[in-house]
Amino acid sequence: MSANSTAGRRLMRDFKKIQSDPPPGINASPEAENILQWSAVICGPDDTPWEGGTFPLQVTFTEEFPNKPPNVKFLVRMFHPNIYADGQICLDILQNQWSPIYDISAILTSIQSLLTDPNPNSPANSEAASLFRENLREYNRRVCQCVESTWNSDGDDDIDDDEEDFDDDGDTNLS
């Protein structure tokens, strides 16, 4: 894709903006060879169960950006009411509430906010939504497992690995 296309120009502008004025706890940049493919990292917000986690994402734009939203997905397992098992995110601004005014900073900031302010009434993960509503302590324990798995960032908890789930026997590995 040409950096002179509408999408390319817009993405270069977004990249310059996020470099000069990055939102707290967010980093993103395009791949060297493809401005439509970005890598991003969101840090878990302070004073939340997500604190201390670093969560990588893949952001894929099309030539139709900014008129169409990008595809955004987490690259590690997440336990969240609005995140599917494959890392896809159920968020209104990435679907029916998309607007061309959203830039990469706004998109990632919205996703970071979603971590601590889920919508359990529109679940992508029904188990997480149910626990969020009915057993917040257990939900937070499972979130802490996600956070801790990002500390051993050797790729052993990528969602493309085997389908092994978090242990459900109630044992916690928290210190």
Residue pairs with C-beta under 8 A, 6 or more apart in sequence:
1 7
1 8
1 34
1 35
1 36
1 63
2 8
3 9
3 12
3 35
5 63
6 63
6 66
7 35
7 36
7 61
7 62
7 63
7 64
7 65
7 66
8 35
10 65
10 66
10 103
11 30
11 35
11 36
11 61
11 65
11 104
12 35
13 103
14 103
14 104
14 105
15 28
15 29
15 30
15 35
15 104
17 103
17 105
18 26
18 27
18 28
18 29
18 103
18 104
18 105
19 29
21 105
22 105
23 105
23 108
23 109
23 112
25 42
25 43
25 44
25 45
25 112
26 40
26 41
26 42
26 43
26 105
26 108
26 109
26 112
27 40
27 41
28 38
28 39
28 40
28 41
28 59
28 104
28 108
29 38
29 39
29 40
30 36
30 37
30 38
31 37
31 38
31 39
35 61
36 60
36 61
36 62
36 63
36 65
37 58
37 59
37 60
37 61
38 58
38 59
38 60
38 61
38 70
38 104
39 56
39 57
39 58
39 59
40 56
40 57
40 58
40 59
40 72
40 104
40 108
41 54
41 55
41 56
41 57
42 54
42 55
42 57
42 108
42 111
42 112
42 115
43 53
43 54
43 55
43 112
44 50
44 51
44 52
44 53
44 54
44 55
44 115
44 147
45 51
45 112
45 113
45 115
45 116
48 115
48 116
49 116
49 140
49 143
49 144
49 147
50 115
50 116
50 143
50 146
50 147
51 147
52 147
52 151
53 146
53 147
53 150
53 151
54 150
54 153
55 74
55 76
55 78
55 150
56 74
56 75
56 76
57 72
57 73
57 74
57 75
57 87
57 108
57 111
58 72
58 73
58 75
58 87
59 70
59 71
59 72
59 104
59 107
60 70
60 71
60 72
61 70
62 68
62 70
66 100
66 101
66 102
66 103
67 100
68 98
69 93
69 94
69 95
69 98
69 102
69 107
70 94
70 107
71 88
72 88
72 89
72 94
72 107
72 111
73 86
73 87
73 88
73 89
74 83
74 87
74 89
74 159
75 87
75 158
75 159
76 87
76 146
76 149
76 150
76 157
76 158
76 159
77 146
77 149
77 157
77 158
77 159
77 166
78 87
78 146
79 125
79 128
79 139
79 142
79 143
79 145
79 146
79 166
80 114
80 115
80 118
80 124
80 125
80 128
80 143
81 118
81 119
81 120
81 123
81 124
81 125
81 128
81 129
81 132
82 89
82 90
82 91
82 114
82 118
82 119
82 122
82 123
82 124
82 125
83 89
83 90
83 124
83 125
83 128
84 90
84 124
84 125
85 125
85 159
86 159
87 159
88 124
89 111
89 114
89 124
90 119
90 122
90 123
90 124
91 110
91 111
91 114
93 99
93 102
93 106
93 107
93 110
94 107
102 110
118 128
118 129
118 132
120 128
120 129
120 130
120 132
120 133
121 129
123 129
128 139
128 142
131 138
131 139
131 142
132 139
141 172
141 174
142 166
144 172
144 174
145 166
145 173
148 173
148 174
149 157
150 157
